[in-house]
């Protein structure tokens, strides 16, 4: 086993490089307490010395991360666990993150206020201080050992040859999951509560590089092993955090964003059955959301409904919407699912457009009087459960829960049901059949799997879940119109955004489409300040993500193998909590 080091990009002695990273991290923290500009016209009020404001808080957090990882590299007792992979990549990434958010702020100040003359000395100090860790990090040599390949070969040949680290007790593992859940809720709440676009962009810079650093450090792999040991507890903590979210909000607008993210995520999870598990490219999936929404609007007591005298209770309207979407899924899937690949995609795209055009013409003039044409069905009444009106604010344990927060909590329950259906279906015999069809339909058919029946079940189940989400969407928005149910548009939900949420979040996973839906809904919402350039920035972000993470943010192990050879994966020279090499865990072996 031999150790070699790559040549550093910047020639500096090792001790000097480490010191530069540490000093730069501390200086970056200090710079956040200085005034960066003389006028409060830039959002966040960066004119105060002694107290951070706006984007300075993000620079402060990024500087803390740089300093902590630098101290860990020095071998400070108690911090060695931060870099189990024993590499310098976390230092490089956190340094770039601090540099990125600081210089983004400096450039934004100059662009919005009319030049660098609007910077106070503190702004220049921050710019120089955040550059120091980058120089130091790129001057650090990156060690490579032959032990990585040896460990992988030894594990494949004889797993018992790899020494296992001391396992954590179940209570400690659950404590780690609880702390991670609290941090995740705090990060999500901060991101969704950002009051202006510049702050949200800075937030994204810090979060992306921080998560990337944790991944390269090996902490994400260890956490994934803990989650694998405590799946039920992790799921329960996730839903507990989701329920707690509206109690952290003082503005019902952010609860509105939350409920729309859950609706979008629920539909994306249904599409994940069709695309992620069964491998069927559906470009008209948003039509099933529309079927559920229109069905609920017709039977929920709206005075503009064709059946205005009919007023189903919500449970009946939800079942009606899901059943109608399921029926449409079967009717569309039965004659078309014998097609494959591009031909199936074209047919589903046509179905989506036919649905939108059909409901647009059912106005009593161009067609039968059912959907009220382009005017849609407005004045859908709020839901009422046993005297609890979801359209009114309520006080719960001293917290005021508004209309959108009520619907948010309802969507959390529906999301829990959808996740249960998805996981049960994916782990069942039919779920394994979907995966076999996705990997090689010809081989699966040769092994006795009825490909047409299996695909039709996936199509129908995915359609039913979308219809279920559509029933809540109709009540949240008060009205249903044909415009949103198209293939592509500037805002979600539409078929293109839904497909992007599944692919970017991680096909074949539970959390991936939900995370993808959250990002794709928040980005257009928060990038409004870019005006006509928002779609350009959004497209650049998608291209970068596909370049550096083609398997999705939360990757399925099979998809990691599809996009990366074993040697191309990030392979830290360490072992996971279960005793398996991290290389094997990442490769999905």
Secondary structure as a PSIPRED ss2 file (coil, helix, strand):
# PSIPRED VFORMAT (PSIPRED V4.0)

   1 X C   1.000  0.000  0.000
   2 X C   1.000  0.000  0.000
   3 X E   0.000  0.000  1.000
   4 X E   0.000  0.000  1.000
   5 X E   0.000  0.000  1.000
   6 X C   1.000  0.000  0.000
   7 X C   1.000  0.000  0.000
   8 X C   1.000  0.000  0.000
   9 X C   1.000  0.000  0.000
  10 X C   1.000  0.000  0.000
  11 X C   1.000  0.000  0.000
  12 X C   1.000  0.000  0.000
  13 X C   1.000  0.000  0.000
  14 X H   0.000  1.000  0.000
  15 X H   0.000  1.000  0.000
  16 X H   0.000  1.000  0.000
  17 X H   0.000  1.000  0.000
  18 X H   0.000  1.000  0.000
  19 X H   0.000  1.000  0.000
  20 X H   0.000  1.000  0.000
  21 X H   0.000  1.000  0.000
  22 X H   0.000  1.000  0.000
  23 X H   0.000  1.000  0.000
  24 X H   0.000  1.000  0.000
  25 X H   0.000  1.000  0.000
  26 X H   0.000  1.000  0.000
  27 X H   0.000  1.000  0.000
  28 X H   0.000  1.000  0.000
  29 X H   0.000  1.000  0.000
  30 X H   0.000  1.000  0.000
  31 X H   0.000  1.000  0.000
  32 X C   1.000  0.000  0.000
  33 X C   1.000  0.000  0.000
  34 X C   1.000  0.000  0.000
  35 X C   1.000  0.000  0.000
  36 X C   1.000  0.000  0.000
  37 X E   0.000  0.000  1.000
  38 X C   1.000  0.000  0.000
  39 X C   1.000  0.000  0.000
  40 X C   1.000  0.000  0.000
  41 X C   1.000  0.000  0.000
  42 X C   1.000  0.000  0.000
  43 X C   1.000  0.000  0.000
  44 X C   1.000  0.000  0.000
  45 X C   1.000  0.000  0.000
  46 X C   1.000  0.000  0.000
  47 X C   1.000  0.000  0.000
  48 X C   1.000  0.000  0.000
  49 X C   1.000  0.000  0.000
  50 X C   1.000  0.000  0.000
  51 X C   1.000  0.000  0.000
  52 X C   1.000  0.000  0.000
  53 X C   1.000  0.000  0.000
  54 X C   1.000  0.000  0.000
  55 X H   0.000  1.000  0.000
  56 X H   0.000  1.000  0.000
  57 X H   0.000  1.000  0.000
  58 X H   0.000  1.000  0.000
  59 X H   0.000  1.000  0.000
  60 X H   0.000  1.000  0.000
  61 X H   0.000  1.000  0.000
  62 X H   0.000  1.000  0.000
  63 X H   0.000  1.000  0.000
  64 X H   0.000  1.000  0.000
  65 X H   0.000  1.000  0.000
  66 X H   0.000  1.000  0.000
  67 X H   0.000  1.000  0.000
  68 X H   0.000  1.000  0.000
  69 X H   0.000  1.000  0.000
  70 X H   0.000  1.000  0.000
  71 X H   0.000  1.000  0.000
  72 X H   0.000  1.000  0.000
  73 X H   0.000  1.000  0.000
  74 X C   1.000  0.000  0.000
  75 X C   1.000  0.000  0.000
  76 X C   1.000  0.000  0.000
  77 X C   1.000  0.000  0.000
  78 X C   1.000  0.000  0.000
  79 X C   1.000  0.000  0.000
  80 X H   0.000  1.000  0.000
  81 X H   0.000  1.000  0.000
  82 X H   0.000  1.000  0.000
  83 X H   0.000  1.000  0.000
  84 X C   1.000  0.000  0.000
  85 X C   1.000  0.000  0.000
  86 X C   1.000  0.000  0.000
  87 X C   1.000  0.000  0.000
  88 X C   1.000  0.000  0.000
  89 X H   0.000  1.000  0.000
  90 X H   0.000  1.000  0.000
  91 X H   0.000  1.000  0.000
  92 X H   0.000  1.000  0.000
  93 X H   0.000  1.000  0.000
  94 X H   0.000  1.000  0.000
  95 X H   0.000  1.000  0.000
  96 X H   0.000  1.000  0.000
  97 X H   0.000  1.000  0.000
  98 X H   0.000  1.000  0.000
  99 X H   0.000  1.000  0.000
 100 X H   0.000  1.000  0.000
 101 X H   0.000  1.000  0.000
 102 X H   0.000  1.000  0.000
 103 X H   0.000  1.000  0.000
 104 X H   0.000  1.000  0.000
 105 X H   0.000  1.000  0.000
 106 X H   0.000  1.000  0.000
 107 X H   0.000  1.000  0.000
 108 X H   0.000  1.000  0.000
 109 X H   0.000  1.000  0.000
 110 X H   0.000  1.000  0.000
 111 X H   0.000  1.000  0.000
 112 X H   0.000  1.000  0.000
 113 X H   0.000  1.000  0.000
 114 X C   1.000  0.000  0.000
 115 X C   1.000  0.000  0.000
 116 X H   0.000  1.000  0.000
 117 X H   0.000  1.000  0.000
 118 X H   0.000  1.000  0.000
 119 X E   0.000  0.000  1.000
 120 X C   1.000  0.000  0.000
 121 X H   0.000  1.000  0.000
 122 X H   0.000  1.000  0.000
 123 X H   0.000  1.000  0.000
 124 X H   0.000  1.000  0.000
 125 X H   0.000  1.000  0.000
 126 X H   0.000  1.000  0.000
 127 X H   0.000  1.000  0.000
 128 X H   0.000  1.000  0.000
 129 X H   0.000  1.000  0.000
 130 X H   0.000  1.000  0.000
 131 X H   0.000  1.000  0.000
 132 X H   0.000  1.000  0.000
 133 X H   0.000  1.000  0.000
 134 X H   0.000  1.000  0.000
 135 X H   0.000  1.000  0.000
 136 X H   0.000  1.000  0.000
 137 X H   0.000  1.000  0.000
 138 X H   0.000  1.000  0.000
 139 X C   1.000  0.000  0.000
 140 X C   1.000  0.000  0.000
 141 X C   1.000  0.000  0.000
 142 X C   1.000  0.000  0.000
 143 X E   0.000  0.000  1.000
 144 X E   0.000  0.000  1.000
 145 X E   0.000  0.000  1.000
 146 X C   1.000  0.000  0.000
 147 X H   0.000  1.000  0.000
 148 X H   0.000  1.000  0.000
 149 X H   0.000  1.000  0.000
 150 X H   0.000  1.000  0.000
 151 X H   0.000  1.000  0.000
 152 X H   0.000  1.000  0.000
 153 X H   0.000  1.000  0.000
 154 X H   0.000  1.000  0.000
 155 X H   0.000  1.000  0.000
 156 X H   0.000  1.000  0.000
 157 X H   0.000  1.000  0.000
 158 X C   1.000  0.000  0.000
 159 X H   0.000  1.000  0.000
 160 X H   0.000  1.000  0.000
 161 X H   0.000  1.000  0.000
 162 X C   1.000  0.000  0.000
 163 X C   1.000  0.000  0.000
 164 X C   1.000  0.000  0.000
 165 X C   1.000  0.000  0.000
 166 X C   1.000  0.000  0.000
 167 X C   1.000  0.000  0.000
 168 X C   1.000  0.000  0.000
 169 X C   1.000  0.000  0.000
 170 X H   0.000  1.000  0.000
 171 X H   0.000  1.000  0.000
 172 X H   0.000  1.000  0.000
 173 X H   0.000  1.000  0.000
 174 X H   0.000  1.000  0.000
 175 X H   0.000  1.000  0.000
 176 X H   0.000  1.000  0.000
 177 X H   0.000  1.000  0.000
 178 X H   0.000  1.000  0.000
 179 X H   0.000  1.000  0.000
 180 X H   0.000  1.000  0.000
 181 X H   0.000  1.000  0.000
 182 X H   0.000  1.000  0.000
 183 X H   0.000  1.000  0.000
 184 X H   0.000  1.000  0.000
 185 X H   0.000  1.000  0.000
 186 X H   0.000  1.000  0.000
 187 X H   0.000  1.000  0.000
 188 X H   0.000  1.000  0.000
 189 X H   0.000  1.000  0.000
 190 X H   0.000  1.000  0.000
 191 X H   0.000  1.000  0.000
 192 X H   0.000  1.000  0.000
 193 X H   0.000  1.000  0.000
 194 X C   1.000  0.000  0.000
 195 X C   1.000  0.000  0.000
 196 X C   1.000  0.000  0.000
 197 X H   0.000  1.000  0.000
 198 X H   0.000  1.000  0.000
 199 X H   0.000  1.000  0.000
 200 X H   0.000  1.000  0.000
 201 X H   0.000  1.000  0.000
 202 X H   0.000  1.000  0.000
 203 X H   0.000  1.000  0.000
 204 X H   0.000  1.000  0.000
 205 X H   0.000  1.000  0.000
 206 X H   0.000  1.000  0.000
 207 X H   0.000  1.000  0.000
 208 X H   0.000  1.000  0.000
 209 X H   0.000  1.000  0.000
 210 X H   0.000  1.000  0.000
 211 X H   0.000  1.000  0.000
 212 X H   0.000  1.000  0.000
 213 X H   0.000  1.000  0.000
 214 X H   0.000  1.000  0.000
 215 X H   0.000  1.000  0.000
 216 X H   0.000  1.000  0.000
 217 X H   0.000  1.000  0.000
 218 X C   1.000  0.000  0.000
 219 X H   0.000  1.000  0.000
 220 X H   0.000  1.000  0.000
 221 X H   0.000  1.000  0.000
 222 X H   0.000  1.000  0.000
 223 X H   0.000  1.000  0.000
 224 X H   0.000  1.000  0.000
 225 X H   0.000  1.000  0.000
 226 X H   0.000  1.000  0.000
 227 X H   0.000  1.000  0.000
 228 X H   0.000  1.000  0.000
 229 X H   0.000  1.000  0.000
 230 X C   1.000  0.000  0.000
 231 X H   0.000  1.000  0.000
 232 X H   0.000  1.000  0.000
 233 X H   0.000  1.000  0.000
 234 X H   0.000  1.000  0.000
 235 X H   0.000  1.000  0.000
 236 X H   0.000  1.000  0.000
 237 X H   0.000  1.000  0.000
 238 X H   0.000  1.000  0.000
 239 X H   0.000  1.000  0.000
 240 X H   0.000  1.000  0.000
 241 X H   0.000  1.000  0.000
 242 X H   0.000  1.000  0.000
 243 X H   0.000  1.000  0.000
 244 X H   0.000  1.000  0.000
 245 X H   0.000  1.000  0.000
 246 X H   0.000  1.000  0.000
 247 X H   0.000  1.000  0.000
 248 X H   0.000  1.000  0.000
 249 X C   1.000  0.000  0.000
 250 X C   1.000  0.000  0.000
 251 X C   1.000  0.000  0.000
 252 X H   0.000  1.000  0.000
 253 X H   0.000  1.000  0.000
 254 X H   0.000  1.000  0.000
 255 X H   0.000  1.000  0.000
 256 X H   0.000  1.000  0.000
 257 X H   0.000  1.000  0.000
 258 X H   0.000  1.000  0.000
 259 X H   0.000  1.000  0.000
 260 X H   0.000  1.000  0.000
 261 X H   0.000  1.000  0.000
 262 X H   0.000  1.000  0.000
 263 X H   0.000  1.000  0.000
 264 X H   0.000  1.000  0.000
 265 X H   0.000  1.000  0.000
 266 X H   0.000  1.000  0.000
 267 X H   0.000  1.000  0.000
 268 X H   0.000  1.000  0.000
 269 X H   0.000  1.000  0.000
 270 X H   0.000  1.000  0.000
 271 X H   0.000  1.000  0.000
 272 X H   0.000  1.000  0.000
 273 X H   0.000  1.000  0.000
 274 X H   0.000  1.000  0.000
 275 X H   0.000  1.000  0.000
 276 X H   0.000  1.000  0.000
 277 X H   0.000  1.000  0.000
 278 X C   1.000  0.000  0.000
 279 X C   1.000  0.000  0.000
 280 X C   1.000  0.000  0.000
 281 X C   1.000  0.000  0.000
 282 X C   1.000  0.000  0.000
 283 X C   1.000  0.000  0.000
 284 X C   1.000  0.000  0.000
 285 X C   1.000  0.000  0.000
 286 X H   0.000  1.000  0.000
 287 X H   0.000  1.000  0.000
 288 X H   0.000  1.000  0.000
 289 X H   0.000  1.000  0.000
 290 X H   0.000  1.000  0.000
 291 X H   0.000  1.000  0.000
 292 X H   0.000  1.000  0.000
 293 X H   0.000  1.000  0.000
 294 X H   0.000  1.000  0.000
 295 X H   0.000  1.000  0.000
 296 X H   0.000  1.000  0.000
 297 X H   0.000  1.000  0.000
 298 X H   0.000  1.000  0.000
 299 X H   0.000  1.000  0.000
 300 X E   0.000  0.000  1.000
 301 X C   1.000  0.000  0.000
 302 X C   1.000  0.000  0.000
 303 X C   1.000  0.000  0.000
 304 X C   1.000  0.000  0.000
 305 X C   1.000  0.000  0.000
 306 X C   1.000  0.000  0.000
 307 X C   1.000  0.000  0.000
 308 X C   1.000  0.000  0.000
 309 X C   1.000  0.000  0.000
 310 X C   1.000  0.000  0.000
 311 X E   0.000  0.000  1.000
 312 X C   1.000  0.000  0.000
 313 X C   1.000  0.000  0.000
 314 X H   0.000  1.000  0.000
 315 X H   0.000  1.000  0.000
 316 X H   0.000  1.000  0.000
 317 X H   0.000  1.000  0.000
 318 X H   0.000  1.000  0.000
 319 X H   0.000  1.000  0.000
 320 X H   0.000  1.000  0.000
 321 X H   0.000  1.000  0.000
 322 X H   0.000  1.000  0.000
 323 X H   0.000  1.000  0.000
 324 X H   0.000  1.000  0.000
 325 X H   0.000  1.000  0.000
 326 X H   0.000  1.000  0.000
 327 X H   0.000  1.000  0.000
 328 X H   0.000  1.000  0.000
 329 X H   0.000  1.000  0.000
 330 X H   0.000  1.000  0.000
 331 X H   0.000  1.000  0.000
 332 X H   0.000  1.000  0.000
 333 X H   0.000  1.000  0.000
 334 X H   0.000  1.000  0.000
 335 X H   0.000  1.000  0.000
 336 X H   0.000  1.000  0.000
 337 X C   1.000  0.000  0.000
 338 X C   1.000  0.000  0.000
 339 X C   1.000  0.000  0.000
 340 X C   1.000  0.000  0.000
 341 X H   0.000  1.000  0.000
 342 X H   0.000  1.000  0.000
 343 X H   0.000  1.000  0.000
 344 X H   0.000  1.000  0.000
 345 X H   0.000  1.000  0.000
 346 X H   0.000  1.000  0.000
 347 X H   0.000  1.000  0.000
 348 X H   0.000  1.000  0.000
 349 X H   0.000  1.000  0.000
 350 X H   0.000  1.000  0.000
 351 X H   0.000  1.000  0.000
 352 X H   0.000  1.000  0.000
 353 X H   0.000  1.000  0.000
 354 X H   0.000  1.000  0.000
 355 X H   0.000  1.000  0.000
 356 X H   0.000  1.000  0.000
 357 X H   0.000  1.000  0.000
 358 X H   0.000  1.000  0.000
 359 X H   0.000  1.000  0.000
 360 X H   0.000  1.000  0.000
 361 X H   0.000  1.000  0.000
 362 X C   1.000  0.000  0.000
 363 X E   0.000  0.000  1.000
 364 X C   1.000  0.000  0.000
 365 X C   1.000  0.000  0.000
 366 X C   1.000  0.000  0.000
 367 X C   1.000  0.000  0.000
 368 X C   1.000  0.000  0.000
 369 X E   0.000  0.000  1.000
 370 X C   1.000  0.000  0.000
 371 X C   1.000  0.000  0.000
 372 X C   1.000  0.000  0.000
 373 X H   0.000  1.000  0.000
 374 X H   0.000  1.000  0.000
 375 X H   0.000  1.000  0.000
 376 X C   1.000  0.000  0.000
 377 X E   0.000  0.000  1.000
 378 X C   1.000  0.000  0.000
 379 X C   1.000  0.000  0.000
 380 X C   1.000  0.000  0.000
 381 X C   1.000  0.000  0.000
 382 X C   1.000  0.000  0.000
 383 X C   1.000  0.000  0.000
 384 X E   0.000  0.000  1.000
 385 X E   0.000  0.000  1.000
 386 X C   1.000  0.000  0.000
 387 X C   1.000  0.000  0.000
 388 X E   0.000  0.000  1.000
 389 X E   0.000  0.000  1.000
 390 X C   1.000  0.000  0.000
 391 X C   1.000  0.000  0.000
 392 X C   1.000  0.000  0.000
 393 X C   1.000  0.000  0.000
 394 X E   0.000  0.000  1.000
 395 X E   0.000  0.000  1.000
 396 X E   0.000  0.000  1.000
 397 X C   1.000  0.000  0.000
 398 X C   1.000  0.000  0.000
 399 X E   0.000  0.000  1.000
 400 X E   0.000  0.000  1.000
 401 X E   0.000  0.000  1.000
 402 X C   1.000  0.000  0.000
 403 X H   0.000  1.000  0.000
 404 X H   0.000  1.000  0.000
 405 X H   0.000  1.000  0.000
 406 X H   0.000  1.000  0.000
 407 X H   0.000  1.000  0.000
 408 X H   0.000  1.000  0.000
 409 X H   0.000  1.000  0.000
 410 X H   0.000  1.000  0.000
 411 X H   0.000  1.000  0.000
 412 X H   0.000  1.000  0.000
 413 X H   0.000  1.000  0.000
 414 X H   0.000  1.000  0.000
 415 X H   0.000  1.000  0.000
 416 X H   0.000  1.000  0.000
 417 X H   0.000  1.000  0.000
 418 X H   0.000  1.000  0.000
 419 X H   0.000  1.000  0.000
 420 X H   0.000  1.000  0.000
 421 X H   0.000  1.000  0.000
 422 X H   0.000  1.000  0.000
 423 X H   0.000  1.000  0.000
 424 X H   0.000  1.000  0.000
 425 X H   0.000  1.000  0.000
 426 X H   0.000  1.000  0.000
 427 X C   1.000  0.000  0.000
 428 X C   1.000  0.000  0.000
 429 X H   0.000  1.000  0.000
 430 X H   0.000  1.000  0.000
 431 X H   0.000  1.000  0.000
 432 X H   0.000  1.000  0.000
 433 X H   0.000  1.000  0.000
 434 X H   0.000  1.000  0.000
 435 X H   0.000  1.000  0.000
 436 X H   0.000  1.000  0.000
 437 X H   0.000  1.000  0.000
 438 X H   0.000  1.000  0.000
 439 X H   0.000  1.000  0.000
 440 X C   1.000  0.000  0.000
 441 X H   0.000  1.000  0.000
 442 X H   0.000  1.000  0.000
 443 X H   0.000  1.000  0.000
 444 X H   0.000  1.000  0.000
 445 X H   0.000  1.000  0.000
 446 X H   0.000  1.000  0.000
 447 X C   1.000  0.000  0.000
 448 X C   1.000  0.000  0.000
 449 X C   1.000  0.000  0.000
 450 X C   1.000  0.000  0.000
 451 X H   0.000  1.000  0.000
 452 X H   0.000  1.000  0.000
 453 X H   0.000  1.000  0.000
 454 X H   0.000  1.000  0.000
 455 X H   0.000  1.000  0.000
 456 X H   0.000  1.000  0.000
 457 X H   0.000  1.000  0.000
 458 X H   0.000  1.000  0.000
 459 X H   0.000  1.000  0.000
 460 X H   0.000  1.000  0.000
 461 X H   0.000  1.000  0.000
 462 X H   0.000  1.000  0.000
 463 X H   0.000  1.000  0.000
 464 X H   0.000  1.000  0.000
 465 X H   0.000  1.000  0.000
 466 X H   0.000  1.000  0.000
 467 X H   0.000  1.000  0.000
 468 X H   0.000  1.000  0.000
 469 X H   0.000  1.000  0.000
 470 X H   0.000  1.000  0.000
 471 X H   0.000  1.000  0.000
 472 X H   0.000  1.000  0.000
 473 X H   0.000  1.000  0.000
 474 X H   0.000  1.000  0.000
 475 X H   0.000  1.000  0.000
 476 X H   0.000  1.000  0.000
 477 X H   0.000  1.000  0.000
 478 X C   1.000  0.000  0.000
 479 X C   1.000  0.000  0.000
 480 X E   0.000  0.000  1.000
 481 X C   1.000  0.000  0.000
 482 X C   1.000  0.000  0.000
 483 X C   1.000  0.000  0.000
 484 X C   1.000  0.000  0.000
 485 X C   1.000  0.000  0.000
 486 X C   1.000  0.000  0.000
 487 X C   1.000  0.000  0.000
 488 X C   1.000  0.000  0.000
 489 X C   1.000  0.000  0.000
 490 X C   1.000  0.000  0.000
 491 X C   1.000  0.000  0.000
 492 X C   1.000  0.000  0.000
 493 X C   1.000  0.000  0.000
 494 X C   1.000  0.000  0.000
 495 X H   0.000  1.000  0.000
 496 X H   0.000  1.000  0.000
 497 X H   0.000  1.000  0.000
 498 X H   0.000  1.000  0.000
 499 X H   0.000  1.000  0.000
 500 X H   0.000  1.000  0.000
 501 X H   0.000  1.000  0.000
 502 X H   0.000  1.000  0.000
 503 X H   0.000  1.000  0.000
 504 X H   0.000  1.000  0.000
 505 X H   0.000  1.000  0.000
 506 X C   1.000  0.000  0.000
 507 X C   1.000  0.000  0.000
 508 X C   1.000  0.000  0.000
 509 X C   1.000  0.000  0.000
 510 X C   1.000  0.000  0.000
 511 X H   0.000  1.000  0.000
 512 X H   0.000  1.000  0.000
 513 X H   0.000  1.000  0.000
 514 X H   0.000  1.000  0.000
 515 X H   0.000  1.000  0.000
 516 X H   0.000  1.000  0.000
 517 X H   0.000  1.000  0.000
 518 X H   0.000  1.000  0.000
 519 X H   0.000  1.000  0.000
 520 X H   0.000  1.000  0.000
 521 X H   0.000  1.000  0.000
 522 X H   0.000  1.000  0.000
 523 X H   0.000  1.000  0.000
 524 X H   0.000  1.000  0.000
 525 X H   0.000  1.000  0.000
 526 X H   0.000  1.000  0.000
 527 X C   1.000  0.000  0.000
 528 X H   0.000  1.000  0.000
 529 X H   0.000  1.000  0.000
 530 X H   0.000  1.000  0.000
 531 X H   0.000  1.000  0.000
 532 X H   0.000  1.000  0.000
 533 X H   0.000  1.000  0.000
 534 X H   0.000  1.000  0.000
 535 X H   0.000  1.000  0.000
 536 X H   0.000  1.000  0.000
 537 X H   0.000  1.000  0.000
 538 X H   0.000  1.000  0.000
 539 X H   0.000  1.000  0.000
 540 X H   0.000  1.000  0.000
 541 X H   0.000  1.000  0.000
 542 X H   0.000  1.000  0.000
 543 X H   0.000  1.000  0.000
 544 X H   0.000  1.000  0.000
 545 X H   0.000  1.000  0.000
 546 X H   0.000  1.000  0.000
 547 X H   0.000  1.000  0.000
 548 X H   0.000  1.000  0.000
 549 X C   1.000  0.000  0.000
 550 X C   1.000  0.000  0.000
 551 X C   1.000  0.000  0.000
 552 X C   1.000  0.000  0.000
 553 X C   1.000  0.000  0.000
 554 X C   1.000  0.000  0.000
 555 X C   1.000  0.000  0.000
 556 X C   1.000  0.000  0.000
 557 X H   0.000  1.000  0.000
 558 X H   0.000  1.000  0.000
 559 X H   0.000  1.000  0.000
 560 X H   0.000  1.000  0.000
 561 X H   0.000  1.000  0.000
 562 X H   0.000  1.000  0.000
 563 X H   0.000  1.000  0.000
 564 X C   1.000  0.000  0.000
 565 X C   1.000  0.000  0.000
 566 X H   0.000  1.000  0.000
 567 X H   0.000  1.000  0.000
 568 X H   0.000  1.000  0.000
 569 X C   1.000  0.000  0.000
 570 X C   1.000  0.000  0.000
 571 X C   1.000  0.000  0.000
 572 X C   1.000  0.000  0.000
 573 X C   1.000  0.000  0.000
 574 X C   1.000  0.000  0.000
 575 X E   0.000  0.000  1.000
 576 X C   1.000  0.000  0.000
 577 X C   1.000  0.000  0.000
 578 X C   1.000  0.000  0.000
 579 X C   1.000  0.000  0.000
 580 X C   1.000  0.000  0.000
 581 X E   0.000  0.000  1.000
 582 X H   0.000  1.000  0.000
 583 X H   0.000  1.000  0.000
 584 X H   0.000  1.000  0.000
 585 X H   0.000  1.000  0.000
 586 X H   0.000  1.000  0.000
 587 X H   0.000  1.000  0.000
 588 X C   1.000  0.000  0.000
 589 X C   1.000  0.000  0.000
